Every structure is written in structure tokens, then in C-alpha cells.
């Protein structure tokens, strides 16, 4: 009996010893592992949970260097715009106090402003700004290319004086080509805003390797722009956000449109739609250009209509679509070649109605189709628009700006692939498009290394 007791004591001592050793080792290992606060900031995922409450995996944040462009490409353009309208009489010293003018391509201002904010105020962004270009994955060129187009819009300029968008573009290209980081990869790892369909038209062939931020592909040739390398961005909405409750009772108008009736190219469908719709009951279709008064009228019309017509303009897309979404007015899209932003996360069919142009021009077809849509379905469309409208709101901290940077960050693997591929190719002389034509110069690249 004594012997059995002794054996039990030794066994108990052995068990206790093993437990003690485990505790000591576990504590030691725990102390040696880094905590989340020890990890580099750019490796911590700051996104919120997704719609199903799942936490997104930890991913590295793409490092972006923003060029400190000469002021004539940024604040100087705001200054020139104000001078042309009599806002200021002559250039001043501190142009950073000038307010960027409101227009439908304000993305360039919002992106520029976002990168100028302290990093602590950019929580959740998929990119991080770096101040040393040697640390950068991508380079942002903050030129106000769309604002440049409207500095002298509709205003006579004396010969030999005034502002020139063409001179701005040539000056920008000269400046970029003087940067070693641009020359290193032929601009492939650069991001350039070109939202207006006419932005940078003079130098597009010289910047087409870059990631272009475009609202419409309508004026880009296939070798200048593509989904593969570029990012489709939303226009800035020009009407006020609708903040009321969803519903159809207060929306008395069946279909609403207000905009320029006469457009070029694919936009000629507008005049034809006017002819088909202007005498229809419960349809409001008006000719109107951009002005404060017309924006107020458009806001009221969109906020009190069930459906909003979105025909093509001079190019397939227009800001009216995004005005419709933030108004919870179901978009009726009559633009066969339209391309839309953020389609990897947004299914536009859940809140929009797409109508082929030829069908929409049949007398009575459009209104007959819309009148058949039940209130319950309209409410479904409105709920979906309410859930996604933040993506089209540049003022929303979790909205358009963050989503554009997410799209940009997804281009990085392709940029690295194409840059490395170009470095090792000695000569390509392709006369026919191939699988890489969307993101590669067809005439090839000659290198000596």
C-alpha cells in the first residue's frame, strides 16, 4: 500500500512538472509574438466588416506617392478659373485658400484633398501615402485635367492672352518626362485623373500606359484606355442627396428627364426620345443646361419621380445617372455602350432598368413598360439604391474616394507584370491585336538592356 502511494505521488509530481513547463513555454512564446500594435501600420486592415458581418482578411495597403506638382497644374487652375469669371483680378500669393469650383468632374479635387489629409484621418483607406518616392508602389499625378477644360469655357479670349488647356497639357508632359520615376516604367505605375472625356486629349498617346481615372471610355481608342489597366469612376452628383424615406406615394411623376436635348454622336438619341415622350401623360421631359436654377429644378423633379431617364450624351455616360441614384429615382438607362464604375461590387440590374435604344424609341414602349412595374418592385429598387448610394457620394468618408482607391490598388499586380515583361522584351512589332493589346503598346518597345 505504501508503495502504491509513493507511485501516485511521483506521478502527480510529473504531471505538475509538465503543466508548469507548458505554462512557462507558452508565456515565453506569447511574449515573443508581435501584437497588432507592433505590426507595420500599412499591414493592418482597417476596413469595416462586410455586409454579412465577416471580417476582411489582413492585406497590405498599397503605398502611393503624390507628386508635388507645380501650382500651375493644381491650385493655379482654380486661380485661372476665378480670374476668367472676375472672381479675382490678378494672381495672388496664397492660392491654397481658393475654393475649387463645383462641376461634374470634381473627383480630381476629392482625391487630391484625401491624400493631403493626415494618415490618422484616412482610416480604412486601401492605400497609404508615402513621402519618399523610393517607397512607393504607385505614383499619383494630381493634375486638375478636367477643370483645365472649363477655365475659359464659353468666354472669348484675346489673341495671345488668356489660359490655354493645350499649353497646360504640353507643360505637364514635359514635367513628367523629366521625372526619373516616370521614365523608369514608362509611366505604367502612375495614376492620372482624366475624368472628362476630353481631358488630356492632346497627350493621351504619351500617358496611355498610366492608370487613367475615366468617367467614360467614349472618346478613348482601344489602345489608349481599357478595363484592364484603367478605372471607371463616377461623375460627381450635381443634385442634392435625397434623405427622405423610401416610397412611391410622394413620387407623382412616372418618368423625369431634364438636360440638354441636342447632343452629338450617340447622344442624338435624346432628341428622338423627346419626340417620343414629350406628350406622354405623367412624363416630365425638359431641355435645360447646367445652372443653379436648373439644378434646383432637377433636384425637385428627381426627388418626386419614380423613374429617371438616363440617355447617352455626347459619350455613353453622363452625370445624370448618379444624380438619379442619390435621388432614389430608379434609373432607366438608354445607352447601349455605357460602362459603369465599381461593377465588381455593384450589380446595377438590382436598381436600374436597361433599355436598348431602338426599343426605347418605339412610340409608347417605354411608358407602357414602366407603368407595369408594381410599387413593391419600385420599393425594392429604392432599397438597393439606398444601400449603394454611398459609392457615388464623394463627400461620404466611406464612399466614392475610398472605392476609387480600392480599384486603383487592384491594378498593382498587373502593373508589376507588365513592367517586368516590358523590361525583358527586346523587340515586338505586332501588326494585329493579340491578348495583351488592351494594356500593351501594339508597336512594341525597343530596349538596349
C-alpha positions as CSV (number, residue, x, y, z in Angstrom):
1,X,0.0,0.0,0.0
2,X,2.8,2.4,0.9
3,X,4.5,1.5,-2.4
4,X,1.3,2.4,-4.4
5,X,1.1,5.7,-2.5
6,X,4.6,6.5,-3.5
7,X,4.0,5.8,-7.1
8,X,0.9,8.0,-7.1
9,X,2.9,10.9,-5.5
10,X,5.7,10.6,-8.2
11,X,3.0,10.5,-11.0
12,X,1.4,13.6,-9.6
13,X,4.7,15.4,-9.4
14,X,5.4,14.5,-13.0
15,X,2.1,15.8,-14.2
16,X,2.5,19.1,-12.3
17,X,6.0,19.5,-13.7
18,X,4.8,19.0,-17.3
19,X,2.0,21.6,-16.8
20,X,4.4,24.1,-15.3
21,X,6.9,23.7,-18.2
22,X,4.0,24.2,-20.7
23,X,2.8,27.4,-18.9
24,X,6.4,28.8,-18.9
25,X,7.0,28.0,-22.6
26,X,3.6,29.3,-23.6
27,X,4.1,32.6,-21.8
28,X,7.6,32.9,-23.4
29,X,6.3,32.3,-26.9
30,X,3.4,34.7,-26.4
31,X,5.8,37.5,-25.3
32,X,7.9,36.8,-28.5
33,X,5.0,37.2,-30.9
34,X,4.2,40.7,-32.1
35,X,0.8,42.2,-31.2
36,X,-1.3,44.0,-33.7
37,X,0.1,47.3,-32.4
38,X,3.6,46.1,-33.3
39,X,2.7,45.4,-36.9
40,X,3.5,48.0,-39.5
41,X,0.5,50.3,-40.0
42,X,0.2,49.5,-43.6
43,X,-0.4,45.8,-42.9
44,X,-3.4,46.3,-40.7
45,X,-6.7,46.0,-42.4
46,X,-8.9,48.9,-41.3
47,X,-12.0,48.1,-43.3
48,X,-15.3,47.5,-41.5
49,X,-17.0,44.1,-41.6
50,X,-18.7,43.2,-44.8
51,X,-22.5,43.0,-45.3
52,X,-22.5,39.5,-43.7
53,X,-20.6,40.6,-40.7
54,X,-17.4,38.8,-41.8
55,X,-14.1,40.5,-41.0
56,X,-12.0,41.0,-44.2
57,X,-8.6,39.4,-44.2
58,X,-5.4,41.4,-43.4
59,X,-4.0,42.8,-46.6
60,X,-1.1,45.2,-47.2
61,X,-2.0,48.7,-48.1
62,X,-0.8,50.0,-51.4
63,X,1.8,52.7,-50.9
64,X,1.1,55.9,-53.0
65,X,3.4,58.8,-53.6
66,X,1.7,62.0,-54.7
67,X,3.8,64.3,-56.8
68,X,4.2,67.9,-55.6
69,X,3.3,69.3,-59.0
70,X,4.0,72.9,-59.8
71,X,1.0,75.0,-58.8
72,X,0.0,75.8,-62.4
73,X,-1.3,72.2,-62.7
74,X,-3.3,72.3,-59.4
75,X,-4.2,75.4,-57.4
76,X,-3.1,77.6,-60.3
77,X,-6.0,76.2,-62.4
78,X,-8.5,77.2,-59.7
79,X,-7.0,80.7,-59.8
80,X,-7.2,80.9,-63.6
81,X,-10.9,79.8,-63.4
82,X,-11.7,82.5,-60.9
83,X,-9.8,85.2,-62.9
84,X,-11.7,84.3,-66.1
85,X,-15.0,84.8,-64.2
86,X,-14.0,88.0,-62.4
87,X,-13.7,86.4,-59.0
88,X,-10.2,87.7,-58.5
89,X,-8.5,90.4,-60.6
90,X,-4.9,89.1,-60.6
91,X,-2.9,86.1,-59.3
92,X,-2.2,86.1,-55.6
93,X,0.5,84.7,-53.4
94,X,-1.6,82.1,-51.4
95,X,-3.7,80.2,-53.9
96,X,-4.3,77.4,-51.5
97,X,-7.1,79.4,-50.0
98,X,-9.1,79.4,-53.2
99,X,-12.2,77.2,-53.4
100,X,-12.3,74.5,-56.1
101,X,-15.4,75.3,-58.3
102,X,-18.3,72.9,-58.4
103,X,-18.7,70.8,-61.5
104,X,-19.4,67.2,-62.5
105,X,-15.8,66.1,-62.6
106,X,-14.8,67.1,-59.0
107,X,-13.2,63.7,-58.4
108,X,-9.7,65.2,-59.0
109,X,-10.3,67.6,-56.1
110,X,-11.6,65.0,-53.7
111,X,-8.7,62.6,-54.4
112,X,-6.1,65.4,-54.1
113,X,-7.7,66.5,-50.8
114,X,-7.8,63.0,-49.5
115,X,-4.1,62.4,-50.0
116,X,-3.4,65.8,-48.3
117,X,-5.1,64.7,-45.1
118,X,-3.1,63.3,-42.2
119,X,-3.0,59.5,-42.2
120,X,-4.8,59.3,-38.9
121,X,-7.8,60.8,-40.7
122,X,-7.7,58.2,-43.5
123,X,-8.7,55.2,-41.5
124,X,-9.9,52.3,-43.7
125,X,-8.3,53.5,-46.9
126,X,-6.8,50.7,-49.0
127,X,-3.8,53.0,-49.8
128,X,-1.3,54.8,-47.6
129,X,0.5,57.9,-48.7
130,X,4.3,57.8,-48.6
131,X,6.6,60.8,-48.7
132,X,9.6,59.1,-50.3
133,X,9.1,58.1,-53.9
134,X,11.5,55.2,-53.4
135,X,9.0,53.6,-51.0
136,X,6.1,53.9,-53.4
137,X,4.1,51.2,-55.3
138,X,2.2,53.8,-57.3
139,X,2.6,57.5,-58.2
140,X,-0.4,59.8,-58.2
141,X,-0.3,62.8,-60.6
142,X,-2.8,65.3,-59.1
143,X,-3.4,67.4,-62.2
144,X,-6.8,69.1,-62.4
145,X,-7.2,68.0,-66.0
146,X,-11.0,68.3,-66.1
147,X,-11.0,71.8,-64.6
148,X,-8.5,72.9,-67.1
149,X,-11.0,72.3,-69.9
150,X,-13.6,74.8,-68.5
151,X,-11.3,77.6,-67.4
152,X,-12.3,79.7,-70.4
153,X,-15.4,77.7,-71.3
154,X,-17.8,80.0,-73.3
155,X,-15.6,83.0,-72.8
156,X,-13.8,84.9,-75.5
157,X,-10.0,85.1,-75.1
158,X,-7.9,87.8,-76.6
159,X,-5.3,86.5,-79.1
160,X,-2.0,85.8,-77.4
161,X,-3.5,86.0,-73.9
162,X,-5.6,84.0,-71.6
163,X,-5.4,80.4,-70.4
164,X,-4.6,77.5,-72.7
165,X,-5.5,73.9,-71.8
166,X,-3.3,72.7,-74.7
167,X,-0.3,74.5,-73.2
168,X,-1.1,73.0,-69.8
169,X,-1.1,69.5,-71.2
170,X,2.2,70.0,-73.0
171,X,3.7,71.5,-69.9
172,X,2.5,68.6,-67.8
173,X,4.0,66.1,-70.2
174,X,7.4,67.9,-70.3
175,X,7.4,67.9,-66.5
176,X,6.5,64.2,-66.2
177,X,9.1,63.2,-68.7
178,X,11.7,64.9,-66.6
179,X,10.9,62.7,-63.6
180,X,13.1,59.6,-63.1
181,X,10.1,57.6,-61.7
182,X,8.1,58.3,-64.8
183,X,10.9,57.2,-67.1
184,X,11.6,54.0,-65.0
185,X,8.5,52.2,-66.2
186,X,7.2,54.4,-68.9
187,X,4.5,55.7,-66.6
188,X,2.9,52.4,-66.0
189,X,2.9,52.7,-62.2
190,X,1.4,56.2,-62.4
191,X,-2.3,57.2,-61.8
192,X,-3.7,60.2,-63.7
193,X,-7.2,61.7,-63.4
194,X,-8.8,62.2,-66.8
195,X,-12.5,62.2,-65.9
196,X,-13.8,64.5,-68.6
197,X,-14.0,62.6,-71.9
198,X,-11.8,65.4,-73.5
199,X,-9.3,65.6,-70.6
200,X,-5.6,65.4,-71.7
201,X,-6.7,64.6,-75.3
202,X,-3.6,66.2,-76.7
203,X,-1.2,64.0,-74.8
204,X,-3.2,60.8,-74.3
205,X,-0.9,58.8,-76.6
206,X,2.0,59.8,-74.3
207,X,0.3,58.9,-71.0
208,X,-1.7,55.9,-72.1
209,X,0.5,53.4,-70.2
210,X,-0.7,55.0,-66.9
211,X,-3.7,54.1,-64.9
212,X,-6.3,56.6,-66.2
213,X,-9.2,57.6,-64.0
214,X,-12.0,58.0,-66.5
215,X,-15.8,58.5,-66.3
216,X,-16.4,57.4,-69.9
217,X,-14.5,55.4,-72.4
218,X,-16.4,57.0,-75.3
219,X,-13.5,59.1,-76.6
220,X,-10.6,56.7,-75.9
221,X,-9.3,54.4,-78.5
222,X,-8.8,50.8,-77.6
223,X,-5.1,51.2,-77.4
224,X,-5.5,54.2,-75.1
225,X,-7.9,53.0,-72.4
226,X,-9.3,49.7,-71.2
227,X,-10.8,48.0,-68.2
228,X,-7.6,46.0,-67.8
229,X,-5.5,49.0,-66.8
230,X,-7.8,51.9,-66.1
231,X,-10.5,52.7,-63.5
232,X,-14.1,53.8,-64.3
233,X,-15.1,56.5,-61.8
234,X,-18.5,58.1,-61.1
235,X,-19.3,61.6,-62.0
236,X,-19.9,63.9,-59.1
237,X,-23.6,64.2,-58.5
238,X,-25.0,67.7,-59.1
239,X,-28.3,67.4,-57.3
240,X,-28.9,67.2,-53.5
241,X,-29.0,63.9,-51.8
242,X,-32.5,62.5,-51.1
243,X,-32.6,61.9,-47.3
244,X,-36.3,61.0,-47.0
245,X,-37.9,57.7,-46.6
246,X,-38.4,55.3,-49.5
247,X,-41.9,55.2,-51.0
248,X,-43.9,55.8,-54.1
249,X,-46.8,57.9,-52.8
250,X,-45.0,61.2,-52.9
251,X,-43.4,60.5,-56.3
252,X,-46.3,61.6,-58.6
253,X,-44.3,61.7,-61.8
254,X,-43.8,58.5,-63.7
255,X,-40.6,59.4,-65.7
256,X,-38.4,62.5,-65.4
257,X,-35.6,64.0,-67.5
258,X,-34.0,67.4,-67.6
259,X,-30.9,68.1,-69.6
260,X,-29.6,69.2,-73.0
261,X,-31.8,67.9,-75.7
262,X,-29.3,68.2,-78.5
263,X,-26.1,66.1,-78.3
264,X,-23.6,64.7,-80.8
265,X,-22.9,61.1,-81.8
266,X,-24.7,58.5,-79.7
267,X,-26.4,61.4,-77.8
268,X,-28.6,62.1,-80.8
269,X,-31.0,59.6,-79.2
270,X,-32.0,62.3,-76.8
271,X,-33.8,64.4,-79.4
272,X,-35.6,61.3,-80.7
273,X,-36.7,60.4,-77.1
274,X,-38.0,63.9,-76.7
275,X,-40.2,63.4,-79.8
276,X,-41.5,60.1,-78.4
277,X,-42.1,61.1,-74.8
278,X,-42.8,64.9,-74.5
279,X,-46.6,64.4,-75.0
280,X,-46.9,61.3,-72.7
281,X,-49.0,61.7,-69.5
282,X,-47.1,61.6,-66.2
283,X,-43.8,62.2,-68.0
284,X,-41.7,65.3,-67.5
285,X,-39.0,65.8,-70.1
286,X,-37.4,69.2,-70.3
287,X,-34.5,70.8,-72.2
288,X,-32.1,72.5,-69.7
289,X,-28.4,73.3,-69.3
290,X,-26.3,73.5,-66.2
291,X,-27.2,76.4,-63.9
292,X,-28.1,76.8,-60.2
293,X,-31.8,77.3,-61.1
294,X,-31.9,74.2,-63.3
295,X,-30.1,72.1,-60.7
296,X,-32.8,73.1,-58.2
297,X,-35.5,72.1,-60.7
298,X,-33.7,68.8,-61.4
299,X,-33.4,68.0,-57.7
300,X,-37.1,68.6,-57.2
301,X,-38.0,66.6,-60.3
302,X,-35.8,63.6,-59.4
303,X,-37.0,63.6,-55.8
304,X,-40.6,63.4,-56.8
305,X,-40.4,60.9,-59.7
306,X,-40.5,57.1,-59.7
307,X,-38.2,56.7,-62.7
308,X,-35.4,58.9,-64.2
309,X,-34.4,58.7,-67.8
310,X,-30.7,58.4,-68.5
311,X,-30.0,58.5,-72.2
312,X,-26.5,58.8,-73.7
313,X,-24.9,62.2,-74.1
314,X,-22.0,63.1,-76.4
315,X,-20.5,60.0,-74.9
316,X,-22.3,56.9,-73.4
317,X,-22.3,58.1,-69.8
318,X,-23.4,61.3,-68.1
319,X,-23.6,62.6,-64.5
320,X,-27.4,62.3,-64.6
321,X,-27.2,58.6,-63.7
322,X,-25.5,59.3,-60.4
323,X,-27.9,62.2,-59.7
324,X,-30.7,59.6,-60.1
325,X,-29.1,57.1,-57.8
326,X,-28.6,59.6,-54.9
327,X,-32.2,60.8,-55.5
328,X,-33.5,57.2,-55.2
329,X,-35.2,57.7,-58.6
330,X,-34.9,54.4,-60.5
331,X,-32.6,54.9,-63.5
332,X,-33.9,54.0,-66.9
333,X,-30.7,53.7,-68.9
334,X,-30.9,54.1,-72.7
335,X,-27.2,53.9,-73.6
336,X,-26.1,50.8,-75.3
337,X,-22.4,51.3,-74.9
338,X,-22.3,52.6,-71.3
339,X,-19.7,51.4,-68.9
340,X,-20.2,51.7,-65.2
341,X,-18.0,52.2,-62.1
342,X,-17.4,49.6,-59.4
343,X,-19.1,46.7,-61.2
344,X,-17.1,44.1,-59.3
345,X,-19.1,45.0,-56.2
346,X,-22.3,46.6,-57.6
347,X,-25.0,44.8,-59.7
348,X,-26.7,47.7,-61.4
349,X,-29.6,45.4,-62.5
350,X,-30.8,45.4,-58.9
351,X,-31.8,49.1,-59.1
352,X,-31.7,50.1,-62.7
353,X,-33.6,49.3,-65.9
354,X,-31.6,48.9,-69.1
355,X,-33.5,49.5,-72.3
356,X,-32.0,49.0,-75.8
357,X,-32.1,52.3,-77.7
358,X,-34.0,51.0,-80.7
359,X,-36.7,49.6,-78.4
360,X,-37.0,52.8,-76.3
361,X,-37.7,54.8,-79.5
362,X,-40.8,52.8,-80.3
363,X,-43.8,55.1,-79.5
364,X,-45.5,54.0,-76.3
365,X,-43.0,51.2,-75.5
366,X,-41.2,52.9,-72.6
367,X,-44.1,54.3,-70.7
368,X,-46.1,51.1,-71.1
369,X,-43.3,49.1,-69.7
370,X,-42.8,51.4,-66.7
371,X,-46.5,51.5,-65.8
372,X,-46.5,47.8,-65.5
373,X,-43.8,47.9,-62.7
374,X,-45.6,47.4,-59.4
375,X,-45.0,49.7,-56.4
376,X,-43.4,46.7,-54.5
377,X,-40.7,46.4,-57.2
378,X,-40.1,50.1,-57.1
379,X,-39.5,49.9,-53.3
380,X,-37.0,47.1,-53.9
381,X,-35.1,49.3,-56.4
382,X,-35.1,52.2,-53.9
383,X,-33.9,50.0,-51.0
384,X,-31.0,48.8,-53.2
385,X,-30.1,52.4,-54.2
386,X,-30.2,53.5,-50.6
387,X,-27.7,50.7,-49.8
388,X,-25.2,51.6,-52.6
389,X,-25.6,55.4,-52.9
390,X,-22.5,55.9,-50.7
391,X,-20.4,54.6,-53.5
392,X,-21.4,57.6,-55.6
393,X,-21.0,60.3,-52.9
394,X,-17.6,61.9,-52.8
395,X,-18.4,63.6,-49.5
396,X,-19.0,60.3,-47.8
397,X,-15.9,59.1,-45.9
398,X,-16.8,55.6,-46.8
399,X,-17.8,56.5,-50.3
400,X,-16.5,57.2,-53.8
401,X,-13.0,58.3,-52.9
402,X,-12.2,55.1,-50.9
403,X,-13.8,53.0,-53.6
404,X,-11.7,54.6,-56.3
405,X,-8.5,53.9,-54.3
406,X,-9.6,50.3,-53.9
407,X,-10.0,49.9,-57.6
408,X,-6.6,51.6,-58.2
409,X,-4.9,49.3,-55.6
410,X,-6.2,46.2,-57.5
411,X,-4.2,47.3,-60.6
412,X,-0.8,46.9,-58.9
413,X,-0.2,43.2,-59.8
414,X,-0.9,43.9,-63.4
415,X,1.3,46.9,-63.4
416,X,4.2,44.8,-62.0
417,X,3.6,42.1,-64.5
418,X,3.6,44.5,-67.5
419,X,6.6,46.5,-66.2
420,X,8.7,43.4,-65.8
421,X,7.5,42.0,-69.1
422,X,8.5,45.2,-71.0
423,X,11.9,45.2,-69.4
424,X,12.8,41.8,-70.7
425,X,11.3,42.2,-74.2
426,X,13.8,43.3,-76.8
427,X,11.6,43.9,-79.8
428,X,7.9,43.4,-80.7
429,X,6.5,44.5,-84.0
430,X,2.8,43.5,-83.9
431,X,0.5,44.4,-86.7
432,X,-2.5,42.6,-85.4
433,X,-4.1,42.8,-81.9
434,X,-3.3,40.0,-79.5
435,X,-4.2,39.0,-76.0
436,X,-2.2,41.8,-74.5
437,X,-3.4,44.6,-76.8
438,X,-5.6,46.2,-74.1
439,X,-2.6,47.1,-71.9
440,X,0.4,47.0,-74.2
441,X,1.6,49.3,-77.0
442,X,1.0,47.4,-80.2
443,X,4.1,48.7,-81.8
444,X,6.2,47.3,-79.1
445,X,9.2,48.5,-77.1
446,X,12.8,48.6,-78.1
447,X,15.3,48.4,-75.3
448,X,19.1,48.0,-75.2
449,X,19.2,46.1,-71.9
